[in-house]
């Protein structure tokens, strides 16, 4: 399902894997899902090798992604500066 309401798209800035931006939201900014899965696999490997889970450090995400929906920006009458588009990991 696509997001069609301009008001909803304008207020939409989700986090995560860019799902909302690909559905019609204006933008997403959040932790990289593939990088998070990679780190989770690292934890599983260490536990399977015998490390006690309580001794493993808690990590914060270190890789973030920005996904911008150019069509939504145009529909809302927004002109995104070129430097913002260049900083985005993905423009849909």
DAPE-V527295 format. One record per pair of residues at least 4 apart in sequence whose C-alpha atoms are under 8 Angstrom apart, sorted by the first residue. I is the first residue (numbers start at 1). J is the second residue. If there is no record, write none. Layout:
I;J / I;J
This chain:
1;23 / 2;23 / 2;24 / 3;8 / 3;9 / 3;23 / 3;24 / 3;25 / 4;8 / 4;9 / 4;24 / 5;9 / 6;10 / 6;75 / 6;76 / 7;11 / 8;12 / 8;25 / 9;24 / 9;25 / 9;26 / 9;72 / 10;25 / 10;26 / 10;76 / 11;26 / 12;20 / 12;25 / 12;26 / 12;27 / 13;20 / 13;21 / 13;25 / 13;26 / 13;27 / 13;28 / 13;29 / 14;18 / 14;20 / 14;21 / 14;27 / 14;28 / 14;29 / 14;30 / 15;28 / 15;29 / 15;30 / 15;31 / 16;28 / 16;29 / 16;30 / 16;31 / 16;32 / 16;33 / 16;65 / 17;28 / 17;30 / 17;31 / 17;32 / 17;33 / 17;65 / 18;22 / 18;27 / 18;28 / 18;29 / 18;65 / 18;66 / 18;67 / 19;23 / 19;28 / 20;24 / 20;25 / 20;26 / 20;27 / 20;28 / 21;25 / 21;26 / 21;27 / 21;28 / 21;67 / 21;68 / 21;69 / 21;92 / 22;69 / 22;92 / 24;69 / 24;71 / 24;72 / 25;69 / 25;72 / 26;68 / 26;69 / 26;70 / 26;72 / 26;73 / 27;66 / 27;67 / 27;68 / 27;69 / 28;65 / 28;66 / 28;67 / 28;68 / 29;64 / 29;65 / 29;66 / 29;67 / 30;64 / 30;65 / 30;66 / 31;35 / 31;36 / 31;61 / 31;62 / 31;63 / 31;64 / 31;65 / 32;36 / 32;61 / 32;63 / 32;64 / 32;65 / 33;37 / 34;38 / 35;39 / 35;63 / 36;40 / 36;61 / 37;41 / 38;42 / 39;43 / 40;44 / 41;45 / 42;46 / 43;47 / 43;56 / 44;48 / 45;49 / 46;50 / 46;51 / 47;51 / 47;52 / 47;53 / 51;55 / 51;56 / 52;56 / 65;88 / 65;89 / 66;87 / 66;88 / 66;89 / 66;90 / 67;88 / 67;89 / 67;90 / 67;91 / 67;92 / 68;85 / 68;88 / 68;90 / 68;91 / 68;92 / 69;73 / 69;91 / 69;92 / 70;74 / 70;91 / 70;92 / 71;75 / 71;92 / 72;76 / 73;77 / 73;78 / 73;79 / 73;80 / 74;78 / 74;79 / 80;84 / 80;85 / 81;85 / 82;86 / 83;87 / 84;88 / 85;91
